[in-house]
Amino acid sequence: MRRMWILGIESSCDETGLALYHDQRGLVAHAVHSQIDLHQAYGGVVPELASRDHVRRIVPLYRQVLAEAGIAAGDIDAIAYTAGPGLAGALLVGAAFAESLAFSLGRPAIPIHHLEGHLLSPLLSADPPTYPFVALLVSGGHTQLMRVSAVGDYEMLGETLDDAAGEAFDKTAKLLGLPYPGGPHLAALAQQGTPGRLKLPRPMLGSGDLDFSFSGLKTAVLNAVNKGLDEAARADLAAEFQEAVVDVLVAKSLAALRQTRLNQLVVAGGVGANRRLRARLDVELAQRKGRVFYPELALCTDNGAMIAFAGAQRLAAGVAASSSQHAIAVRPRWPLDTL
């Protein structure tokens, strides 16, 4: 059987990522350009600036991964790209490039759900999980628990009702006067503090379901900040906030494993890189004779590798849906459980 090269393109928000995946050799080349410096002055992502930067970066990154893999454009067999969810303008840049390239090469273009890319990214590791498993998706504006039975077979178990964990990290960091992007800076500050000195709630910890809510936690942080904090108290508040989020994520993940009677947990998305979350989950799953799987740290944030891999997995499973007549269409809102 002829082996295949899959090009992956990710442009849903503020990273431009391209990668080449080979169905026998694995991930051969990938490159990511982050827009952190571009948006830092504004304290958050500016959609129009993000779209324009994707336009500037996508062709040089495409040439870079081709050179790194040592192949020509004609060697590409299929092009997978993020079609949603995400910022409409940013998505359109990747979709337009992918569909145009696919048309020029006479190759199929495969629209990929951004969260499916994150969901499957731990399977790129040397020791991947096997189906079925529970997945905790903590990426940007999404916090969800899913039962994953196969590629394209996803059951929603619970999701956030308001702010996602990543949004809560970023908003809390802003309240504490930390620079953008706030999540990593807050985690670093938390290492200097002691959780428990300042008390914060654990939202929906006893709700009896698998849903999340973090907006009330953010409000509790705001109330604490308004009372005045010295440097030691700022660190203690950061530590308590992080511990509160981790407490909820861990408790709900363990409840999902009990409910599904599974013992494998996959954690994917940017918050999945949080060291405290990883340490807690490693201990909890080991005590229960289960296992937790993470993507490589470089693949926790948005990247083309996870999109290329998702495209390859869909092709292998026979569930890849090629775009119709190379129409350029994106879905800024796209529930994962509708795949």
C-alpha positions in Angstrom: 0.0 0.0 0.0 1.3 3.5 -0.9 2.4 5.5 2.1 1.0 8.9 2.6 2.2 12.4 3.5 -0.4 14.6 5.3 0.1 18.4 5.6 -1.5 19.9 8.7 -2.5 23.6 9.0 -3.6 25.3 12.2 -4.7 29.0 12.4 -7.6 29.1 14.7 -6.3 31.9 17.0 -2.9 33.3 17.7 -0.5 30.6 16.6 0.3 29.7 13.0 1.2 26.0 12.8 2.2 23.8 9.9 3.4 20.2 10.0 4.0 17.1 7.9 3.0 13.7 9.1 3.8 10.5 7.4 1.6 7.5 8.1 4.7 5.2 8.5 7.4 7.6 9.8 5.2 9.6 12.1 5.6 13.4 12.6 8.5 14.4 10.4 8.4 18.2 10.5 6.5 20.9 12.3 6.8 24.6 12.8 4.8 27.1 14.9 4.8 30.9 15.0 3.4 32.4 18.2 1.8 35.9 18.1 2.4 36.5 21.8 4.6 39.6 21.2 2.1 41.0 18.7 -0.8 40.9 21.2 1.0 41.6 24.4 0.6 45.4 24.2 -3.2 44.9 24.1 -3.5 42.4 26.9 -5.2 39.8 24.7 -5.7 38.6 21.2 -6.9 41.2 18.6 -8.7 39.2 15.9 -7.8 41.5 13.0 -4.1 41.6 13.9 -4.2 37.8 14.3 -5.6 37.3 10.8 -3.1 39.5 9.2 -0.2 37.8 10.9 -1.4 34.4 9.8 -1.3 35.8 6.2 2.3 36.9 6.7 3.5 33.6 8.3 1.7 30.8 6.6 3.7 30.5 3.3 7.2 30.8 4.9 6.2 28.1 7.4 4.9 25.9 4.6 8.2 26.2 2.8 10.0 25.5 6.1 8.3 22.2 6.8 8.7 21.0 3.2 12.4 21.7 3.5 12.6 20.1 6.9 10.9 16.9 5.6 12.9 16.9 2.4 9.9 16.6 0.1 8.3 18.6 -2.7 4.8 20.0 -2.8 3.8 17.3 -5.2 4.6 14.6 -2.6 1.8 15.7 -0.4 -1.2 13.3 -0.5 -3.8 15.2 1.6 -4.1 18.5 3.4 -5.8 18.7 6.8 -6.7 22.1 8.2 -8.5 23.6 11.2 -12.0 24.6 10.1 -13.3 25.5 13.6 -14.0 26.5 16.2 -11.9 29.7 16.5 -11.7 33.3 15.2 -13.5 33.5 11.9 -10.8 35.6 10.2 -8.0 33.5 11.4 -9.7 30.3 10.4 -10.4 31.7 6.9 -6.6 32.3 6.3 -5.8 28.6 7.0 -8.8 27.4 5.1 -8.1 29.5 2.0 -4.5 28.4 1.9 -5.4 24.7 2.4 -8.2 24.6 -0.1 -6.2 26.6 -2.7 -3.2 24.4 -2.3 -5.3 21.2 -2.4 -7.0 22.4 -5.6 -3.7 23.3 -7.3 -2.2 19.9 -6.4 -5.3 17.9 -7.1 -5.4 16.5 -3.6 -8.2 16.2 -1.0 -8.6 18.8 1.7 -9.9 17.6 5.1 -11.6 20.1 7.5 -10.6 19.2 11.1 -12.2 20.2 14.4 -9.6 22.1 16.4 -10.5 20.3 19.6 -10.3 16.9 17.9 -6.7 17.8 17.1 -6.0 18.4 20.8 -8.0 15.3 21.8 -5.9 13.0 19.6 -2.5 14.7 20.2 -1.4 12.4 23.1 -1.6 9.5 20.5 1.5 11.1 18.9 3.6 10.2 21.9 5.8 7.1 22.1 3.5 5.5 24.6 -0.1 6.4 23.5 -3.4 5.5 25.2 -5.7 2.9 23.6 -9.4 3.3 23.0 -11.7 3.9 24.8 -10.6 6.6 27.2 -11.8 9.7 29.0 -10.4 13.0 27.8 -10.2 16.2 29.7 -10.0 19.0 27.2 -8.6 22.3 28.7 -7.9 24.5 25.8 -8.5 28.2 25.6 -12.2 28.8 25.9 -13.0 25.1 26.3 -13.2 22.9 29.4 -14.8 19.6 28.6 -14.9 15.9 29.6 -15.4 13.4 26.8 -15.7 9.7 26.4 -13.6 8.8 23.4 -14.4 5.4 21.8 -12.7 5.8 18.4 -11.8 8.5 15.9 -14.9 10.5 15.4 -16.8 8.8 18.2 -17.1 11.3 21.1 -19.6 11.5 23.9 -19.9 14.7 25.9 -19.8 14.0 29.6 -19.6 17.5 31.0 -18.5 21.0 30.0 -18.1 24.5 31.4 -21.2 26.6 31.9 -19.4 29.9 31.7 -15.6 30.7 31.8 -13.3 27.9 30.9 -10.3 27.0 33.1 -7.9 28.7 30.6 -10.0 31.9 30.5 -10.1 31.9 34.3 -6.3 31.6 34.5 -5.9 34.5 32.1 -8.5 36.8 33.7 -7.2 36.1 37.2 -3.6 36.8 36.0 -4.8 40.2 34.7 -6.5 41.0 38.0 -3.1 40.3 39.7 -1.3 42.6 37.3 0.5 39.9 35.5 1.5 40.2 31.8 -0.2 38.5 28.8 -0.5 35.6 28.3 -1.5 35.3 32.0 -1.7 31.5 32.6 2.0 30.7 32.6 2.8 33.8 34.6 0.2 33.0 37.2 1.5 29.4 37.5 5.0 30.8 38.1 3.7 33.2 40.8 1.8 30.4 42.5 5.0 28.5 43.1 6.1 31.4 45.4 2.9 31.3 47.4 1.1 28.9 49.8 -2.5 27.7 49.0 -5.0 27.8 51.8 -3.8 31.1 53.4 -6.5 32.9 51.4 -9.6 30.9 50.9 -11.3 30.6 47.5 -14.4 28.5 46.5 -14.3 25.2 44.5 -17.2 25.9 42.1 -19.6 22.9 41.4 -17.3 20.5 43.2 -20.4 18.9 44.8 -22.8 19.5 42.0 -23.2 15.7 41.3 -22.6 16.1 37.6 -19.5 16.6 35.4 -20.0 20.2 34.4 -17.7 23.1 35.4 -18.1 26.8 36.3 -15.2 29.1 36.9 -16.7 32.6 36.7 -17.6 32.7 40.4 -14.0 31.8 41.2 -12.8 34.7 39.2 -15.2 37.0 41.0 -13.9 35.7 44.4 -10.3 36.7 43.2 -11.6 40.2 42.2 -13.1 40.6 45.7 -9.8 39.6 47.3 -7.8 42.0 45.1 -10.1 44.9 45.9 -9.3 44.5 49.6 -5.6 45.1 48.9 -2.8 42.6 48.6 0.9 42.9 49.4 3.4 40.8 47.3 3.3 37.8 49.6 -0.5 37.8 49.5 -0.5 38.1 45.7 1.5 34.9 45.5 -0.7 33.2 48.1 -3.8 34.2 46.1 -2.3 32.8 42.9 -1.4 29.6 44.6 -4.9 29.2 46.1 -6.5 30.0 42.7 -4.4 27.4 41.0 -5.2 24.8 43.7 -8.9 25.6 43.4 -8.9 25.0 39.6 -6.8 21.9 39.9 -9.1 20.5 42.7 -12.1 20.8 40.5 -10.5 19.5 37.4 -9.1 16.5 39.2 -12.3 15.7 41.1 -14.5 15.9 37.9 -12.0 13.8 35.9 -12.0 11.0 38.5 -15.8 11.1 38.6 -15.9 10.7 34.8 -13.6 7.7 35.1 -15.9 6.2 37.7 -19.0 6.9 35.7 -17.6 5.4 32.5 -15.7 2.5 34.3 -12.6 3.4 32.4 -9.1 3.7 33.8 -7.3 5.8 31.1 -7.4 9.6 31.2 -6.1 11.9 28.4 -5.4 15.5 29.2 -5.0 17.9 26.3 -4.9 21.6 25.6 -2.8 24.5 27.0 -3.8 24.1 30.6 -2.7 20.5 30.3 0.9 21.8 30.5 0.2 23.1 34.1 2.7 21.3 36.4 0.4 21.3 39.4 -2.4 19.7 37.5 -0.1 17.0 36.0 1.4 16.2 39.4 -2.0 15.8 41.1 -3.4 13.7 38.3 -0.3 11.5 38.2 -0.7 10.7 41.9 -4.5 10.2 41.8 -4.4 7.9 38.8 -1.5 5.8 40.1 -3.4 5.3 43.4 -6.3 4.0 41.4 -4.2 1.8 39.1 -5.1 3.9 36.2 -3.0 5.9 33.7 -3.0 9.5 32.6 -1.6 10.6 29.2 -0.5 14.0 28.0 0.7 15.3 24.7 4.4 16.3 24.5 4.8 19.8 26.1 5.5 21.3 22.7 2.2 20.0 21.4 0.0 21.3 24.3 -0.6 24.7 22.6 -2.0 25.1 19.2 0.0 23.4 16.4 -0.2 21.9 13.0 1.1 18.5 14.1 -2.1 17.7 15.9 -4.1 18.7 12.8 -2.0 16.6 10.5 -2.3 13.6 12.8 -6.1 14.0 13.1 -6.3 14.1 9.4 -4.2 11.0 9.1 -6.3 9.2 11.7 -9.5 10.1 9.9 -8.2 8.9 6.6 -7.0 5.6 8.2 -10.4 5.1 9.9 -12.3 5.9 6.7 -14.2 8.8 8.3 -12.4 11.7 6.6 -14.8 14.1 5.0 -13.2 16.0 2.2 -14.5 19.6 1.6 -16.9 19.9 -1.3 -15.4 21.3 -4.5 -12.7 23.1 -2.4 -15.2 25.6 -1.0 -13.7 27.9 1.6 -15.9 27.6 4.6 -15.2 27.7 8.3 -17.2 27.1 11.5 -16.2 29.5 14.3 -18.7 27.7 16.6 -18.6 23.9 16.2 -19.6 21.5 19.0 -17.2 18.6 19.2 -19.9 16.0 20.0 -21.6 16.8 16.6 -18.8 15.1 14.6 
